[in-house]
Amino acid sequence: IMAVGPVNVNEFQELAREALPKMHYDFYAGGAEDQHTLKENVEAFRRITIQPRILVDVSRIDLSTTVLGYNISAPIMIAPTALHKLAHPEGEVATARAAAACKTIMVLSFTSSCTVEEVSSSCNAVRFFQLYVYKRRDIAAVLVQRAEKNGYKAIVLTADTPRLGRREADIRNKMVAPRLKNLEGLLSIEAAFDNGSNLEAYANETMDASLSWKDIEWLRSITNMPILIKGILTREDAIKAAEVGIAGIVVSNHGARQLDYTPATITVLEEVVHAVGGRVPVLFDGGVRRGTDVFKALALGAQAVLIGRPVIYGLAAKGEYGVRRVIQMLKDELELTMALCGCPSVKDITRSRVRTQRERLP
Ligand code: FNR
């Protein structure tokens, strides 16, 4: 890897492992309990084949698309992930600059290590803000208002975290909950620290486990921004989400960090897309490591994918440049896949270009 630099996104993971203290690397890389879903998120992509068409003019490939009306250079966005300063001293500011350079959308995590304001003043990328709802509802209201005031374009409500999943590496490493920059002056978490707290205790103390569908109305009442719901895995919830009139959904199992033995996200994407029936856009995340993975998700109905861990690995290895490289590698791989598959533009990536395991002869 050292001689020529990484040639694919997975090699950034090795560089990140070398660059980071074990506790922080494990925090980023780990999943819940047996980490079954963590492996499956990646493995399930390998069971889908691509069915290329030949003799199509692919001399020009157009990767561009739109999400909620915003033009982006490729259907590859940056997922909300916590605490980028543990990966690199510039934290989310570097990630956001990379998003701007790649002309894509960054979803800033609620649990970021740079503030909403720091990130917006340092780049002109289109930004969405990911929201967790704490028992203290006023905190959500304040953060949403700050996001709106600072030019964020949408709220991504993460709905799969009434409590924190059990991540055993963090328990073993005694990973502590760092003070959250966005919440300075809003929430005293000293209590959580005093009783020798870890991430799990902190989250369970703060998170509002009573949050439910009826609260979407409340969220709508405190903002004019469009609201997306992240963490949908079933047709039932997809239908529900479309019914309550949200602006989009994100098929996600939180990178396998919440409930272990949820299905790999790519295996439920199509079911969700059918349930939604085109009423709202469907975004996707989980296990995307190759341009072919992006292609498969698009063929199964995703409007765009979000990238979690590889972005952090790029950031840990090489800062803003590393994040740019990760996004660029995925874009280049997607472009090549489209050329070799006879798809000159994103709209040509139709359902018949892939086969799932079920559709193949035994
Ligand atoms: C996450 N994810 C996440 N999601 C969210 O809504 N808010 C958050 O603060 C975080 N934090 C977070 C931290 C770390 C270290 C990881 C790996 C993930 C989940 C994230 O948005 C996304 O769903 C997954 O990361 C996608 O899977 P991949 O790309 O990591 O396989």
Residues whose N, C-alpha, C, O or C-beta is under 5 A from the ligand:
A	BS01	FNR	F27 Y28 A79 P80 T81 A82 S109 F110 T111 Q130 T158 S252 H254 G255 D285 G286 G287 V288 L306 I307 G308 R309
